Amino acid sequence: MGTIYITGHKNPDLDSVCSAYGYASLMNLQDPDNTYVPVRCGHLASTTRSILEQLEINIPEYKRDVFPKVRDVMLSDERMIDVDDDLTAVAAIYEKNNPSAIPVYEKGEFFGLLTVDDITNWTMRELSKGSKITQIPKVRDIMTQQEPGIDADELFDEGKSMLQSSSKRGLAVYDENGYAGYVTRRCFLKQPKNNVILVDHNESRQSIQGIETANIVGIIDHHRLDAIKTEQPIFICAEPLGSTCTIIYQQYIRNNRTPDPVTAKVLLTGLISDTLILKSPTTTGDDVVAAHVLASICRVDLESYGLSMFSRLEGLKEREPKAAITSDFKTYTENGIKIGIGQCEVTTLNDLKDYAVEYAAALEEIRTMQGLGWAVLMITDVIHEHSALICTEHRCNRHLPYKLVGKNLFDMPHVMSRKKQLLPEIVHAIGE
């Protein structure tokens, strides 16, 4: 397969990023014939980035989409021809592989593409004049004017269309560093597919852009299944655990591997984050075991490390409301109503009244912008195991089982999990 990208969901959280990193590390050990690359398909919240930076790892790079691009089919230069070479040098290349275009250089710098049409047209012109071709021409003498090149990140279909509308058999390809290669019409005979493994999600609407064009080769997740249709049977590991990082740790064990201390700390970070230091009701015995083993491998005290992690959380009063809300915001559709549910972790709810009105206004803007019927934001105090819920105006608010403490503001003692505690109540309220 070559390169396989491993990506979490949009609005990447620590479990998503850390599980992609950990699984790529494992698969690069298991399958050295391919290269597994962890990526993220969204931008990191400042707190998430801060925690990842203290791990001193190469944070998975941002990848906007997996649509096939021109760079996926472009050809690289196998041999350099200089503009002052004569056709004898070109003939040696044609004898071997009969290319439709050949890159030409001048003093080591890319000059342009020589095509078979250039050679044919020059020969026909000379013959039509009644000339006897007695002298072999130089490459520069027969090259025709070049057309603008193609950007390496141009979509495959766009690149194909540009070449089809061109009179040339090939076009140069450029990237941020300049000339990168070239394409001919043969390059566009078959559309390529990027190979992708999904972690911490399995639904197309939560995934990287262009996932419908990709070759999905694996799914590792701990959410409900609404999986993307695949062309071939694939490896799927979906378990109702508190963290995807726990599942990744179990994959190490099943393959008789032990994560190195750095990877162990990465997996522990994602696990602690998603289980709220093992306090979330989604936490299972498997999560507890995995957390303690990973903590022993990377030699940290589990509780102290978790508290130090969450101490990095910015107070919501200091954050830009829309950025904070959308940093971990998922959409669902129930009974024809499109719902958005965000969750933010804090270390205290004592200052909630200082920002609740501002966040409610931002939540309404997001609801309108995304075309949602109802949007809610769960603010969770991970230290004291307590949450608050801000809702946009909706008839279902009156069916929620929580104490109303302000306009569309609810108190939620002992509620920690969006997936296991809040979502079922949201679905129940819609059904009322």
N, C-alpha and C positions, 0 to 999 in steps of 0.2 A: 504493500500500500504506500510505502514511503513515509509521508508525514501524516500523523493523526492528531488533530486538535482536540483537547479536552476542555470543555467549557461548562461553567455554571450558568445560572440564570441571569436575566437582566436585573439591574439594581443589586450588584453582587454584595453579599454579606460575607462574614468570615468563614462560615461553613462551606459556602459555595467556592470561594477562592482557595481555601486550604485543602478541600477535598480534591480539587483539580490538580493542585500542586502535588499532593501526596500520591495520587493515582498515577500521574505522569512519572514520578520517581520510581514507583513499583514497576510499571510497564516497560520503562527503559531498561530495567534489570532483566525482566522476563523475556522481552522480545527485542534483542539488539538489532534485528534486521530492519526494524522500523524506528522512526523517531516520534516520540510522544511529546507534544508541546502543550503545556497548560496556558490557557488564555482566559480573559474575562471579556464579556460583551457589554459592560457598562462601566461607568466611572465610579471610583471609590469614594465613599464618604470620608471626611477628614479623619474621624476617629478610627475607621477601619484601616486606612492607610497608615496611621500612626502606629497601630498595633502590629501591622505587617512589617513595618520598617524596623521595629525593635527585634524582629526575628532574624534580621540580617540575611535575608534571602533575596533572590531575584524575583521580585513580585511579578506574577503573570502579566504579560503585556495586554493592552487593550486591543481587541480585534473587532472592528465594526461589523463585519459580516463575513459569510462564507460563500457568497455568490462566486461562481467561477469568473476569473479575471484573465486578461490578456497575458499576464505574467505566468499563468498556469500552463500556457501552451507555447510561449515564445521559445525560440531556438537560440542557443548560445553559439559563439564563434568557435568552430573546430580548427580553423586555419586562417591566418591573416594574409590577405592579398593587398599589396600596395598599389596606389594609383599609377605608379610608374612601372609596375610590372607589365609584361606583355601578355598576350592571350595564351602563350605557352603555359604559364603558371595556372591560368584558369582551366585550360584543357585537362591538366593533370587531375584537377578536382572533379571535373565533369566525368572523367573516365571512371572514377570510383563510385560516386553516388548520385550523379545527375541532379543537382539541386536546381530549383527554379530561381533562387537568389543567393548571392554571395556578398558578405560584408567586405567593404573596401576601406583601407586605412591610408592616411597620409602622415608620415613621420610618427607613427604610433597613435594618432588620433583618428577616431571614426570619421570617415569621409562621406560614405553613402552606400547604397546597395546597387550592385551590378546584377541585372536580371538576364535571363536567357533571351527575353525580348530585345534587350539592348544589343546583344550579340547578333541576333537574327536581323534586326532592323538595319544595323550598320552594314552587315554583309549584303542585304538586299539593295540598299542604297548604292553601294559601290558597284554591284553587278548591273544595276539599272543604268548607271552612267557608262556602261561598257568598259569599265576599268578592269584591268587584270590585277588581282590582288597578289602583289609580289612581296609586300612588306607587312609583317605581323604588327598590328597596332598596339599601342599601349592602352591600358584599362581606362585611363582618364579620357582618351580620345573617343571612346564609344559609349561612355556612360551618359545617360540622358538626365534631364533636370529631376531632382528629387522632390517628392511630395512630403508634406508635413507628416511627422511620425505619430505614433500612438502612445498614450500614457500606459505604463505597465499595469496600473490599477484600474484601467477602463474595463467595464463589464465585458464578458466574453461576447455576448450578442452585439454590443455596440461596436467592438473591435471587428467582428465578422462583417457587420454592415458597412463599416468604413472601408474595409479592404474590397468588398464587393463593388462599392461605388467608385473605386479607384481604377485607373487604367494600368496600375502596376500589379505585378505578381507578388510583391512583397513590400512591407513597410518596416521602417526602423521602430524600435520600442525604446522609450525613455522612462527613467524613474528619477528620484530626487538626486541621484548621483550622476545623471547624464545618460549616455547611451548604455542600454542594458542588454540588448539582443534584437532579434527581428522575428517577424512572422510572415508566413506565406499562406496561400489559400489552403494548402494541405493541413495547416495547423487547426483549421476550423471545421474539419470534417466531422469531428465528434466532440460534443461538449463534455469537459471533464467534471468530476465531482470531488469536492473536498471531503476527506474522511473525518468524522466527528464522533466523539463520545460525550454524552450528556451526563453531568453529575448534578445532584441536588435539584433536579427538575426533570420532567419528561413530557411537558406540553409545549407545542410549537409556539404558542403565543407568549410563553415565558422565555423562549430561547433566543439565540443569536439570529440576527437577520439573515435571510437566505437559507435557513435550515431546510426548507422544502426542496432545495436543489442539491443538498448534500447527501453523502452516503453515511448514514448513521450506523456505526459499528458496535455501539454499546450504550447502555443506560445503567447508571447507579444512582439510586434515589431512596428517599424515605417519606415521600409524599403519596397522596392518592394517585392512582394511575389514570391518565387520559393520554396514553402514549401515542407518539407519532407513528404513522404507518411506515413500515420499512419494506424494502424490496427483497431482502434476504433474512434468514434467521440470524439473530444477533444475541450477544451475551447481555442478559438483564439480571441485575441484582437489586431487588426492591424489598426493603424490610422496614417494618414499622418501628424504627429506632429513633432515638432523640436527635441523632446527628448523622449526616452522610459520612463524616470523618470516622465514625465508629465502623461503618461498613467498609471503608477503605482499609482501616486497621485490620479488620477480619480477613480482607483479601490478602494482606501480607501473611497472616497466619496460615491461611489455606494454601498458600504457595510456598510454605516453609521459609519465609523471609522475615527478617526483623528490621523495622525501619531504623535508619541511623538516627542519632540524637537530634539533629536539626529537623529532619522530617517528622520525627516523633513529636517535637515541640510544635511544629506547624499543625499536625493533626490534633494535638491536644488543644491548641488555641481554637480551632474551629468547633471542636466538641464542646468545650466549656462555654463558648459563645452561644451555640444553639440550644444547649440544655440549661443555660443560665446557672452555671456552676453546679450542675446536676440537681437543681431545684425545680426545674420545669416538670409538669406532670407528664410530659412526653418522654422523660428519662426512663430508661429500662435498665435491668440488671446488666445487660451487655454493655451499655454506655458506661456504667460505673466501673466495670472490670477494665474496659478499654482505657478509660481515663487514668486509672491508677497505674496500669502497666506503662502507658505512654509517659506519665509523670516520672516513673522510676527510670525509664530509659533516658530521658533528657535531664534527670536529676533536679526536679523542682518540687516544691511543696504544692500539692494540688490546690488547696484552699487559698494559700497566700498568692499563688500565681493568678488564680481566678479573680481575686479581689483587686490585685494590682492591674489586671487587664481592664476591669470595669471602672476602675478609678480614672482611666483615661477618657471616659465618656464626657463629652461636652454637655453642659446643661442646655436644655432646649431654649432657654431664654437668650442664650448667646448665639444660637444658630439661626440661619435664614429659614423661615418656616417651610416654604415649599421644597427646598432642598432636603430638609430633615424628613419631611413626610414621605417624599418619593424615594428616599434612600433605601427603604425596605417596604415596598408597596406592591401588593398583588391583587389581581382582579379575578373575579369569579362571576359566573352567570347562574342564577337560580330562579326557576319559575319565570323566566323571561326578563328578570331584573339583573342588570349588570352592576356588580358591587365592587368597590375598591376598599381594601383593608390594609392599612399601614400599621407598623409597629416601631416604636422608638424605645430604647432602653435608657434609663436614667438611674441615678443612685439616690434620688429623693424626689418625693412629690410635694414637698413643702412649699415650693415656689410655683406650683401649677397655676394659681390664680393670676400670677404675673404675666403669663403668656397664653392662657387658654383662649381668650377672645381673638388674639392675633392668629393663632393656629386654626381656629374654627373658620376664620375668613379665608385663610390659605387653602384649607381642605375643601371649601366650597368652590374656590377657583379651580382646583385640580379636578373636582367632580365635573364641573362644566366643561373644562378643557378636554377631558378624556371621554366625555359623553356617557358618564355613569349615572345610574339611577339613584345610588346611595353610596356614600363614602364615610368611613369611620377610621379613627386613629386611636390605637391602643398604646398608651404610655405606661411602660412597666418599670417599676422600681425593683431592680434585681436583688437589692440588698434586703429589703423588707418584705418581698414577695407580695406586692400589692400593685394594682393597675388602676388607671383611669381611662375612660373612653369618651372621646369627642366625636360627635356625629353631625352630619349635615341634616337638614330638615327632611324628614321622611315619615310616612305613616307608621312604618315598622318600629320607630323609636319607642312607641308606647308598649310594644310587646317584649322589649328586652327585660330580662329578669334582674337588672341591677338598680341600685338606688340612685334616683335622680338628685344631683346636688347643684345643678345650675342649668341654664338653657342648653339642652342637648348635650349635657355633661353628666357622666355616670361614674359612680364609685364601684370598684371591682376588687374587693379584698380577696386574696389568695388566688387570683386569676393571673396566670403567667404565660399561657400558651395561646397563640392565635389559632393554631391548627386544631388543637385538641379541645380547647375550652371555649374560645370566642366564636369560631366559625360555625360549630353546631348550633349555637344560640342565634346567630345571624340567620342561618337557614330556617330554623324553627320560627323566628319572627316573621320571615317572609311568607311562610306557609300559613300563618294565622289569618 
